[in-house]
């Protein structure tokens, strides 16, 4: 009987610890939208800012790392804009799920009422280093501003061995897989403390890319990069993606809508508390 009670107590403590890592939050953020900024871009920046604020309010920060960038408006003027791409910080947790996001406008002001669930990082949580590089695999800078037809590489390094998948969400609300490559049905396996530059044209399975070329032929567009890492394999690549695969959660959809992808990602993050997700917007301007 004593062993049974101790076992039950252990299970209750473990369950309580699990529950404490997740918390519902509500955030309201407002920004003044410059005249030369598109509403899509403003919504993307305000969404990321609100997510970061929600995590910070719930769990605080650990180490602050600022991301900055600039963009130029070439059509009809020479104005230059400096902005913080979400002013990303190394937080003590992450945004897990969005339940509701309501945008309202009042003249040049944009307001977001956001509610969702955040999750606290456990002690010792591995968060990989990810850097977005412009036109070079050797750059040490984090660049999020591009011009039509420029190339993007992603630097990656993890303190733990594990598995990686990378998606690009485009302006047409489509989620497109970048890594694993087209010829690989398994997740990309990475070693601990090794530098990677995606995409790697030396990989035998990479028959699709020798670089990622970004396009914005007519106007500024906002895309979003999602880099997912876990020490555990979190699925296989679907060779025939469809609703059944997405609902089951057993397969990563190779191409789908952004809504379907984010739903799949939410399910995976709930199932795997060791999964880390690094995401950020990128801006591609027309020439």
Residue, then its C-alpha position, 0 to 999 in steps of 0.5 A: x500500500x505504501x508503494x502504491x501511495x508513493x507511486x500515486x504521489x509521484x504521478x501527481x507531482x509529475x502531472x502538476x509539474x507538466x501543467x505548470x509549464x503551460x499557461x493561458x495568456x491575453x495580450x493587447x498590443x498597438x502600433x502606429x503603421x507608417x504610410x509606406x508599410x503594408x498592412x500585411x507586414x504590420x500585422x506580421x510584426x504586431x503578431x510577433x511582438x504580442x507573442x513575445x510579450x505574452x511569453x515574457x509576461x508569463x515567464x520572464x526573460x533569460x538573455x536578451x538578444x536583439x534582432x534589427x534590420x532595415x528596408x528601403x522604399x524604392x518606388x517613388x521615394x528614397x525613404x529608409x525604415x529601421x525596425x526590430x523584427x519582433x525585438x526577439x528575446x531569449x525568453x524563458x518560454x515559448x508561444x504554444x498555441x493561438x486561440x484568438x487573434x483580432x486586429x482592429x484599425x483606427x486611422x494609422x493605428x493597428x491594435x491586436x487582441x491576442x489570446x493563446x497558450x504559452x509554455x515554460x522551458x524546462x531547466x536545461x532546455x536546448x534551444x538551437x542557434x539559428x541565423x538567417x543569412x543573405x546571399x552568403x553561407x558564411x555571413x555572421x549577421x542575422x539578415x531578414x531583409x531581402x530583394x527580389x531574386x536574392x538568396x537565403x541560407x539558414x545557419x543552424x547549430x544545436x548543443x544536442x543531437x536530434x532532428x530538424x525540419x524547416x518550413x517557409x510560409x509564403x505570402x499566398x498563405x502556403x506552407x512549403x517544406x525546405x528541409x528535409x529535401x525532396x528526396x528524403x522521407x525521413x527527418x534531417x538528422x543533425x549532430x551535436x555542436x556542428x555547424x550547418x548551413x541550409x540548404x546544403x548542396x552537398x547532401x546526397x538527398x538534396x536534389x531540389x535546391x542549391x540555394x533558396x531564392x526569394x521572390x517579390x516581383x511587384x511589391x514587398x511581401x512578408x514570408x515566415x520561416x519556421x525551424x523545428x528541432x527535437x532530440x526525438x524524431x517527431x514524424x516522417x515526411x508524407x509522400x502523399x500529403x492530405x487531410x488524413x495525414x495532417x489530422x493523424x499527426x504522424x506525418x509532416x505535410x510537405x506542402x499545405x496551407x499555413x493554417x493546416x501547418x500551424x495546426x499540425x505544429x501545435x499538435x506536435x509541440x503539445x506531444x513533444x515538450x522537448x521540441x524547440x521552434x525558432x520562427x521569424x518573418x523575412x521581408x522581400x522587396x521588389x527591385 
